[in-house]
Amino acid sequence: MQIVSCPSCGAEVTFRSHASVMAVCEYCSTRVLKDADSVKDLGKMSSVLEDYSPIQIGTAGVLGGRPFTVVGRIQLRYAAGMWNEWYLLFDDGKTSWLGDSSGLYTITAEYQGNVQLPAFEALVPGQSYPINGSPYIAAEIRTADCIGGQGELPFKVGDGYQARVADFRRGTEFITLDYSDGPQPVIYTGLSVTLDSLQCQLLRDDDTIQRAAGRYRGKLSALDCPACGSPIKYLPGVTANLVCPSCATQIDAASPKAEVIAAGERVAAVPLALELGATAKINNQEFTIMGMMRRSDEEGTEWNEYLMYGPRSGFSWLVETDDGWSGANVLSAWPMQYQPGAPTVTVDKVQFSRLYDYEAAVTYAVGAFNWRVSVGDVTQVEEFQAGQLRLASEATQQELTWSRSSPVSADQLKAWFGDAFKGRAKGPSNSQPFAHNSHRKTAKYIIWFMLAVNAVPLLANFSGTWYLSAIGALAIYLPAIFLDNNDQT
């Protein structure tokens, strides 16, 4: 351990790790560079957003029998959201990083070895890449800016520091390729973890989190929509991206002053089956409804997804369809192997069979979200089924996520949320989390194929052949309607 004086204010600044080269003064936020026996003032560091993370400087835990302590933190922000990287110092002097994103946690350490790796620009979410002799699925490719820091860190970082990183997953294994310093990335390997599995101590309690969330040191702002003045219900700190319920303006609340991202238009309010701000105790944990978005597929089928947050559980979803309700959670353990279009995937030793794929587009959004959501956002969805359990992969150009869902009854929701639940009393979603006309969709493909094959005869003798094609199309499509109707009864 080394203690130095802050060159700006004179306060004590502690370096507990020999690998640390920079620390942020706790009192004046000066970046202190440790250089041999001297220190240097690198200027001020932006204060971190006091979010809903239970982790703090000084949190202790155990990984594989090795005790560690959290000694530093950087906060990073990209186009769709933000996350924390906590710098860990183990008792044996080794260091690692604890990634903290929306309640999902990963621990990684730098890997020493030479591996053939693709260029950052060539990476595609959802594709499989051989790394260290095993296939890993590209989960997220993003360019992020450092927006704040605390404690001690192993490299110089400050405002303007930009990270180019790509995350890969294989089961619970996790790899990050950091291209920030050039075309040859630094490799970090690790695994998905939970705070319970790390036996974490000295975490912030719920009351401390609630008091501090959304607060920059010395500053706290209440939020009304900057465009129309309407109040917006949200939990500060954890949900920095807001959509005004009155004028649909997108708002960035991850700063001391809320800023408009994109102007919206006044839209007809969609009736909510769950009020924004509604709370429930589920499995002895408090949850709050943060936001709602309505989505639709290519056939016009619509459903509602309610974002729910718990301080110890992170984010999850309640999905409302014409068939009922289901609850969904983002997966930390991914399939061991996967390629888009695969007939089956296996997670936690359970094999899921492919159902269908479709595009899902956001048609309405209101409230607070942990990423930037906009009307018109489109994701490519693949769904798989094993009994009443469903898996869904959702891919965009920047990331791929997996979630698992199971039915929830309306009576159960009523018991959880009380009068804040306005939904109809109907059973759980037993068959389809999202209502799809799968037989009709297949029939359409067959009809289009039939028309393509017969395109020349149709053009050559349209008046004599069109009715035969019409009869054939009806013979395919009408039974499909009958089968879909039977599936939904």
C-alpha positions as CSV (number, residue, x, y, z in Angstrom):
1,M,0.0,0.0,0.0
2,Q,1.2,3.5,-0.8
3,I,-0.3,6.7,0.5
4,V,0.4,10.0,-1.4
5,S,-0.9,13.6,-1.0
6,C,-3.3,14.9,-3.7
7,P,-1.4,17.6,-5.6
8,S,-4.6,19.6,-5.9
9,C,-6.1,19.6,-2.4
10,G,-3.5,17.8,-0.2
11,A,-5.9,15.0,0.9
12,E,-4.6,11.5,1.3
13,V,-4.8,9.3,-1.8
14,T,-4.3,5.6,-1.3
15,F,-2.8,3.1,-3.8
16,R,-3.4,-0.4,-2.5
17,S,-2.3,-2.2,-5.7
18,H,1.2,-2.0,-7.2
19,A,-0.5,-2.3,-10.6
20,S,-2.5,0.9,-10.2
21,V,-1.0,3.9,-11.9
22,M,-3.8,6.4,-11.4
23,A,-6.3,7.2,-8.6
24,V,-9.2,9.7,-8.3
25,C,-9.1,11.9,-5.2
26,E,-12.2,11.2,-3.1
27,Y,-12.4,14.9,-2.0
28,C,-11.7,17.0,-5.1
29,S,-12.0,14.4,-8.0
30,T,-8.4,15.2,-9.2
31,R,-6.8,12.4,-11.3
32,V,-3.6,11.6,-9.5
33,L,-0.9,9.9,-11.6
34,K,1.7,7.8,-9.7
35,D,5.1,8.0,-11.4
36,A,8.0,6.5,-9.5
37,D,8.3,8.5,-6.3
38,S,6.3,11.5,-7.5
39,V,2.7,12.2,-8.3
40,K,1.2,14.3,-11.0
41,D,-2.1,16.2,-11.4
42,L,-3.9,15.0,-14.5
43,G,-6.9,17.3,-14.1
44,K,-10.4,16.7,-12.8
45,M,-12.4,13.5,-13.3
46,S,-16.1,13.6,-13.8
47,S,-18.1,12.3,-10.9
48,V,-19.8,9.0,-11.5
49,L,-23.6,8.8,-11.7
50,E,-24.7,7.3,-8.3
51,D,-26.8,4.5,-9.9
52,Y,-28.6,1.6,-8.4
53,S,-25.6,-0.8,-8.2
54,P,-25.2,-2.3,-4.8
55,I,-21.4,-2.4,-5.3
56,Q,-19.2,0.3,-3.9
57,I,-15.5,1.0,-3.3
58,G,-14.6,-1.3,-0.4
59,T,-17.0,-4.1,-1.3
60,A,-15.3,-7.4,-0.6
61,G,-15.9,-10.9,-1.9
62,V,-14.5,-14.3,-2.7
63,L,-13.9,-15.9,-6.1
64,G,-12.6,-19.5,-6.2
65,G,-11.4,-19.3,-2.6
66,R,-9.5,-16.0,-3.3
67,P,-10.7,-12.9,-1.4
68,F,-10.8,-9.6,-3.2
69,T,-11.7,-6.0,-2.6
70,V,-13.2,-3.4,-4.9
71,V,-10.6,-0.6,-5.2
72,G,-11.7,1.4,-8.3
73,R,-14.4,2.0,-10.9
74,I,-15.0,3.5,-14.3
75,Q,-18.4,4.3,-15.7
76,L,-18.8,3.9,-19.4
77,R,-21.6,5.0,-21.7
78,Y,-22.5,4.0,-25.3
79,A,-25.4,4.8,-27.6
80,A,-27.9,2.5,-25.9
81,G,-27.0,2.8,-22.3
82,M,-24.2,2.7,-19.6
83,W,-22.4,0.2,-17.4
84,N,-19.8,0.0,-14.6
85,E,-16.4,-1.7,-14.6
86,W,-15.2,-2.3,-11.0
87,Y,-11.5,-2.8,-10.5
88,L,-10.7,-5.7,-8.1
89,L,-7.6,-6.3,-6.0
90,F,-7.2,-9.9,-4.7
91,D,-5.3,-10.6,-1.5
92,D,-2.6,-12.4,-3.6
93,G,-1.9,-9.1,-5.5
94,K,-3.6,-10.1,-8.7
95,T,-6.3,-7.9,-10.3
96,S,-9.5,-8.4,-12.3
97,W,-12.5,-6.5,-13.5
98,L,-16.1,-6.9,-12.4
99,G,-18.5,-5.9,-15.2
100,D,-21.8,-4.5,-13.8
101,S,-24.6,-4.0,-16.4
102,S,-28.3,-3.8,-15.6
103,G,-27.9,-6.3,-12.8
104,L,-25.8,-8.8,-14.8
105,Y,-22.3,-9.4,-13.6
106,T,-19.1,-10.8,-15.1
107,I,-15.6,-11.2,-13.8
108,T,-12.7,-11.1,-16.3
109,A,-8.9,-11.0,-16.0
110,E,-6.3,-10.2,-18.7
111,Y,-5.3,-13.3,-20.8
112,Q,-1.6,-13.7,-21.6
113,G,-1.3,-15.4,-25.0
114,N,-1.4,-14.9,-28.7
115,V,-4.7,-15.6,-30.5
116,Q,-5.8,-15.0,-34.1
117,L,-8.7,-12.6,-33.8
118,P,-10.9,-10.7,-36.3
119,A,-10.8,-7.0,-36.8
120,F,-13.2,-4.9,-34.7
121,E,-15.1,-3.7,-37.8
122,A,-15.6,-7.3,-39.0
123,L,-17.4,-8.5,-35.9
124,V,-21.2,-9.3,-36.1
125,P,-23.4,-10.0,-33.1
126,G,-24.8,-13.5,-33.1
127,Q,-22.0,-15.0,-35.2
128,S,-19.7,-17.7,-33.7
129,Y,-16.0,-17.1,-33.6
130,P,-13.2,-19.5,-32.6
131,I,-11.3,-18.1,-29.6
132,N,-8.8,-20.1,-27.6
133,G,-9.9,-23.2,-29.6
134,S,-13.6,-23.0,-28.7
135,P,-16.6,-21.3,-30.4
136,Y,-17.8,-18.2,-28.8
137,I,-20.9,-16.2,-29.8
138,A,-20.5,-12.5,-30.3
139,A,-22.9,-10.9,-27.8
140,E,-22.2,-7.1,-28.1
141,I,-20.0,-4.8,-30.1
142,R,-19.9,-1.2,-28.9
143,T,-17.9,2.0,-28.7
144,A,-18.2,3.6,-25.4
145,D,-17.0,6.8,-23.6
146,C,-15.8,7.1,-20.1
147,I,-18.1,9.4,-18.2
148,G,-16.8,9.1,-14.7
149,G,-14.4,7.3,-12.3
150,Q,-13.5,6.5,-8.7
151,G,-10.7,5.0,-6.7
152,E,-7.5,3.6,-8.2
153,L,-7.1,2.3,-11.7
154,P,-4.4,0.4,-13.7
155,F,-4.3,2.9,-16.6
156,K,-4.7,6.6,-17.3
157,V,-8.4,7.4,-18.0
158,G,-10.5,10.5,-18.0
159,D,-13.0,12.5,-19.9
160,G,-12.7,11.8,-23.6
161,Y,-11.3,8.3,-23.1
162,Q,-13.0,5.9,-25.6
163,A,-13.3,2.2,-25.3
164,R,-13.9,-0.1,-28.3
165,V,-14.9,-3.5,-26.9
166,A,-16.6,-6.7,-28.0
167,D,-18.1,-9.3,-25.6
168,F,-18.5,-13.0,-26.4
169,R,-20.3,-15.7,-24.5
170,R,-20.3,-19.5,-24.3
171,G,-22.5,-21.0,-21.6
172,T,-21.3,-19.1,-18.5
173,E,-17.9,-18.3,-20.0
174,F,-17.3,-14.7,-21.0
175,I,-14.6,-13.0,-23.1
176,T,-14.0,-9.3,-23.8
177,L,-11.8,-8.1,-26.6
178,D,-10.6,-4.6,-25.9
179,Y,-9.6,-2.8,-29.1
180,S,-9.2,0.6,-27.4
181,D,-5.5,0.9,-28.0
182,G,-5.2,-0.4,-31.5
183,P,-6.1,-3.2,-34.0
184,Q,-4.7,-5.9,-31.8
185,P,-7.0,-6.3,-28.9
186,V,-6.3,-7.0,-25.2
187,I,-8.1,-10.3,-24.3
188,Y,-10.0,-10.6,-21.0
189,T,-11.4,-14.0,-20.1
190,G,-13.8,-14.9,-17.3
191,L,-17.3,-16.0,-16.5
192,S,-20.8,-14.8,-15.5
193,V,-21.3,-14.5,-11.7
194,T,-23.8,-13.3,-9.2
195,L,-23.2,-11.3,-6.1
196,D,-24.4,-14.2,-4.0
197,S,-21.9,-16.6,-5.6
198,L,-19.1,-14.1,-4.8
199,Q,-20.2,-13.9,-1.2
200,C,-20.1,-10.1,-1.4
201,Q,-19.9,-8.1,1.8
202,L,-20.1,-4.4,2.5
203,L,-22.7,-3.8,-0.3
204,R,-24.9,-0.8,-0.2
205,D,-28.3,-1.5,1.3
206,D,-31.5,-0.6,-0.4
207,D,-32.1,2.6,1.6
208,T,-28.7,3.9,0.8
209,I,-29.2,3.2,-2.9
210,Q,-32.6,4.9,-2.9
211,R,-31.2,8.0,-1.3
212,A,-28.1,8.3,-3.5
213,A,-29.4,7.1,-6.9
214,G,-29.4,9.8,-9.6
215,R,-27.3,12.1,-7.5
216,Y,-24.0,13.6,-8.6
217,R,-21.9,14.8,-5.7
218,G,-23.7,17.9,-4.4
219,K,-26.3,17.9,-7.1
220,L,-29.8,16.4,-7.3
221,S,-32.4,17.3,-10.0
222,A,-36.1,16.5,-10.1
223,L,-37.3,15.8,-13.6
224,D,-40.1,17.3,-15.7
225,C,-40.1,16.8,-19.4
226,P,-37.9,19.5,-20.9
227,A,-40.2,19.6,-24.0
228,C,-43.7,19.8,-22.5
229,G,-43.2,20.0,-18.8
230,S,-45.1,16.8,-18.0
231,P,-43.8,14.9,-14.9
232,I,-42.1,11.6,-15.7
233,K,-42.2,8.8,-13.1
234,Y,-38.8,7.1,-13.1
235,L,-36.1,5.8,-10.7
236,P,-33.1,8.0,-11.2
237,G,-29.7,6.5,-11.6
238,V,-30.7,3.2,-13.0
239,T,-32.8,4.4,-15.9
240,A,-31.1,7.2,-17.7
241,N,-33.2,7.0,-20.9
242,L,-36.8,8.3,-20.6
243,V,-39.8,8.6,-22.9
244,C,-42.3,11.3,-22.0
245,P,-45.8,9.9,-21.6
246,S,-47.4,13.1,-23.0
247,C,-45.2,14.1,-26.0
248,A,-43.0,11.0,-26.6
249,T,-39.9,13.1,-26.4
250,Q,-36.7,11.1,-25.7
251,I,-34.8,12.4,-22.7
252,D,-31.3,11.7,-21.5
253,A,-31.3,11.9,-17.6
254,A,-27.8,10.6,-17.1
255,S,-26.4,14.1,-16.5
256,P,-27.0,16.8,-13.9
257,K,-29.4,18.5,-16.3
258,A,-31.8,16.4,-18.3
259,E,-31.3,16.8,-22.1
260,V,-33.6,16.1,-25.0
261,I,-32.3,13.4,-27.3
262,A,-35.0,13.5,-29.9
263,A,-38.3,15.5,-30.1
264,G,-41.4,13.5,-30.1
265,E,-45.0,14.0,-31.2
266,R,-48.1,13.9,-29.0
267,V,-49.5,10.4,-29.3
268,A,-52.7,8.8,-28.1
269,A,-51.9,7.1,-24.8
270,V,-52.0,3.3,-24.8
271,P,-54.0,2.0,-21.8
272,L,-51.6,0.3,-19.3
273,A,-52.5,-2.9,-17.5
274,L,-49.7,-2.1,-15.0
275,E,-49.2,1.5,-13.8
276,L,-45.8,3.0,-14.1
277,G,-44.2,3.1,-10.7
278,A,-46.3,0.2,-9.4
279,T,-44.4,-1.9,-6.9
280,A,-44.7,-5.6,-5.9
281,K,-42.9,-7.9,-3.5
282,I,-41.9,-11.1,-5.5
283,N,-39.9,-13.8,-3.8
284,N,-39.2,-11.4,-0.9
285,Q,-37.7,-8.8,-3.2
286,E,-39.1,-5.4,-4.2
287,F,-39.8,-4.7,-7.8
288,T,-41.0,-1.5,-9.6
289,I,-42.6,-1.1,-13.0
290,M,-40.3,1.3,-15.0
291,G,-41.6,1.5,-18.5
292,M,-43.7,-0.1,-21.1
293,M,-43.2,-0.6,-24.9
294,R,-45.7,-2.0,-27.4
295,R,-44.2,-4.1,-30.2
296,S,-45.6,-5.7,-33.3
297,D,-44.5,-8.3,-35.8
298,E,-44.7,-8.3,-39.6
299,E,-48.3,-9.5,-39.6
300,G,-49.5,-6.7,-37.3
301,T,-49.8,-8.8,-34.2
302,E,-49.2,-6.5,-31.1
303,W,-48.1,-7.2,-27.6
304,N,-47.0,-5.1,-24.5
305,E,-43.8,-5.5,-22.6
306,Y,-43.4,-4.0,-19.1
307,L,-39.9,-3.4,-17.8
308,M,-39.5,-4.3,-14.1
309,Y,-36.6,-3.6,-11.8
310,G,-35.4,-5.0,-8.5
311,P,-32.3,-3.6,-6.7
312,R,-31.0,-7.1,-6.1
313,S,-32.3,-8.8,-9.2
314,G,-31.8,-6.3,-11.9
315,F,-34.2,-6.0,-14.9
316,S,-36.9,-8.4,-16.0
317,W,-40.0,-8.3,-18.1
318,L,-43.7,-8.9,-17.8
319,V,-45.2,-9.6,-21.3
320,E,-48.9,-9.1,-22.1
321,T,-50.4,-10.8,-25.2
322,D,-53.8,-11.7,-26.4
323,D,-53.2,-15.2,-24.9
324,G,-52.2,-14.0,-21.4
325,W,-49.1,-13.1,-19.5
326,S,-45.5,-14.4,-19.1
327,G,-42.5,-13.3,-17.2
328,A,-39.1,-13.1,-18.9
329,N,-35.5,-12.7,-17.6
330,V,-32.3,-12.0,-19.5
331,L,-30.0,-15.0,-19.5
332,S,-26.5,-14.9,-18.0
333,A,-25.8,-18.5,-19.2
334,W,-26.0,-18.7,-23.0
335,P,-26.2,-21.7,-25.3
336,M,-22.8,-23.5,-25.6
337,Q,-23.1,-23.4,-29.4
338,Y,-25.5,-21.4,-31.6
339,Q,-25.8,-20.2,-35.2
340,P,-28.8,-18.2,-36.5
341,G,-31.4,-20.6,-37.9
342,A,-30.3,-23.5,-35.7
343,P,-33.1,-26.1,-35.2
344,T,-32.4,-26.6,-31.5
345,V,-30.4,-24.9,-28.7
346,T,-29.5,-26.2,-25.3
347,V,-29.3,-24.1,-22.1
348,D,-28.8,-25.5,-18.6
349,K,-28.9,-29.0,-20.1
350,V,-32.5,-28.4,-21.5
351,Q,-32.9,-28.7,-25.2
352,F,-35.3,-26.1,-26.8
353,S,-36.8,-26.7,-30.3
354,R,-37.0,-23.9,-32.8
355,L,-40.5,-22.3,-33.3
356,Y,-40.2,-19.4,-35.6
357,D,-38.3,-16.2,-36.4
358,Y,-39.7,-12.7,-37.1
359,E,-39.0,-9.0,-36.9
360,A,-40.3,-7.1,-33.9
361,A,-40.8,-3.3,-34.1
362,V,-41.4,-0.8,-31.3
363,T,-44.7,1.0,-32.0
364,Y,-45.1,2.8,-28.7
365,A,-43.0,3.5,-25.6
366,V,-43.5,5.3,-22.3
367,G,-41.6,5.6,-19.1
368,A,-37.9,4.8,-18.2
369,F,-35.6,2.3,-19.7
370,N,-32.0,1.1,-19.2
371,W,-31.2,1.6,-22.9
372,R,-32.3,4.0,-25.5
373,V,-35.6,2.9,-26.9
374,S,-37.3,4.6,-29.9
375,V,-40.5,4.0,-31.9
376,G,-39.4,2.2,-35.0
377,D,-36.6,0.2,-33.4
378,V,-36.5,-3.3,-35.0
379,T,-34.9,-6.5,-33.7
380,Q,-34.7,-9.9,-35.3
381,V,-36.2,-12.5,-33.0
382,E,-35.9,-16.3,-32.9
383,E,-38.0,-18.3,-30.5
384,F,-37.5,-21.8,-29.1
385,Q,-39.7,-23.9,-26.8
386,A,-39.3,-26.7,-24.2
387,G,-42.6,-27.5,-22.5
388,Q,-44.0,-24.2,-21.1
389,L,-40.6,-22.6,-21.2
390,R,-39.6,-20.3,-24.0
391,L,-36.2,-19.0,-25.2
392,A,-35.9,-15.9,-27.3
393,S,-32.8,-14.4,-29.0
394,E,-33.0,-10.8,-30.1
395,A,-30.4,-9.4,-32.4
396,T,-29.6,-5.9,-33.6
397,Q,-26.6,-4.6,-35.5
398,Q,-24.8,-4.0,-32.1
399,E,-25.9,-6.8,-29.8
400,L,-27.5,-10.1,-29.2
401,T,-29.4,-11.0,-26.1
402,W,-31.1,-14.2,-24.8
403,S,-34.1,-14.3,-22.5
404,R,-36.2,-17.1,-21.0
405,S,-39.9,-16.8,-20.2
406,S,-42.6,-18.8,-18.5
407,P,-46.4,-18.3,-18.0
408,V,-47.7,-16.0,-15.2
409,S,-51.4,-15.9,-14.3
410,A,-53.4,-12.7,-14.1
411,D,-54.5,-13.7,-10.6
412,Q,-50.8,-13.9,-9.6
413,L,-50.2,-10.4,-11.0
414,K,-53.2,-9.1,-9.1
415,A,-51.9,-10.6,-5.9
416,W,-48.5,-9.0,-6.5
417,F,-49.5,-5.5,-7.6
418,G,-53.0,-5.1,-6.1
419,D,-55.0,-2.3,-7.5
420,A,-52.1,-1.1,-9.7
421,F,-52.9,-4.1,-11.9
422,K,-55.6,-3.2,-14.4
423,G,-55.4,-6.3,-16.6
424,R,-58.3,-8.7,-17.2
425,A,-58.5,-11.9,-15.3
426,K,-57.3,-14.4,-17.8
427,G,-55.1,-17.4,-17.6
428,P,-51.3,-17.6,-18.3
429,S,-49.9,-17.7,-21.7
430,N,-49.8,-21.5,-22.3
431,S,-48.9,-21.6,-26.0
432,Q,-47.5,-18.5,-27.4
433,P,-45.8,-15.6,-25.6
434,F,-46.3,-13.6,-28.7
435,A,-49.4,-14.4,-30.8
436,H,-48.3,-15.6,-34.2
437,N,-50.1,-17.1,-37.1
438,S,-47.4,-19.6,-37.9
439,H,-49.4,-21.8,-40.3
440,R,-50.6,-18.7,-42.3
441,K,-47.0,-17.5,-42.4
442,T,-45.9,-20.8,-43.9
443,A,-48.8,-20.8,-46.3
444,K,-47.7,-17.3,-47.6
445,Y,-44.2,-18.5,-48.3
446,I,-45.6,-21.5,-50.2
447,I,-48.0,-19.3,-52.2
448,W,-45.2,-16.8,-53.1
449,F,-43.0,-19.7,-54.2
450,M,-45.8,-21.2,-56.3
451,L,-46.4,-17.8,-58.0
452,A,-42.7,-17.4,-58.7
453,V,-42.5,-20.9,-60.3
454,N,-45.5,-20.1,-62.5
455,A,-44.5,-16.5,-63.3
456,V,-43.9,-17.3,-67.0
457,P,-47.2,-19.1,-67.7
458,L,-49.1,-16.4,-65.8
459,L,-47.5,-13.6,-67.9
460,A,-48.0,-15.6,-71.2
461,N,-51.7,-16.5,-70.7
462,F,-52.9,-14.5,-67.7
463,S,-56.6,-14.7,-68.6
464,G,-56.5,-18.5,-68.9
465,T,-54.4,-19.4,-65.9
466,W,-55.0,-16.8,-63.1
467,Y,-58.0,-18.5,-61.7
468,L,-56.1,-21.8,-61.4
469,S,-53.4,-20.0,-59.4
470,A,-56.1,-18.4,-57.2
471,I,-57.8,-21.7,-56.5
472,G,-54.4,-23.2,-55.6
473,A,-53.6,-20.3,-53.3
474,L,-57.0,-20.6,-51.5
475,A,-56.5,-24.4,-51.1
476,I,-53.3,-23.6,-49.3
477,Y,-54.3,-20.6,-47.2
478,L,-57.8,-21.5,-46.0
479,P,-56.6,-24.7,-44.2
480,A,-53.8,-22.6,-42.6
481,I,-56.4,-20.2,-41.2
482,F,-58.3,-23.1,-39.8
483,L,-55.2,-24.6,-38.1
484,D,-54.2,-21.2,-36.6
485,N,-57.6,-20.7,-35.2
486,N,-57.5,-24.2,-33.6
487,D,-54.1,-23.4,-32.1
488,Q,-55.5,-20.3,-30.4
489,T,-58.5,-22.0,-28.9
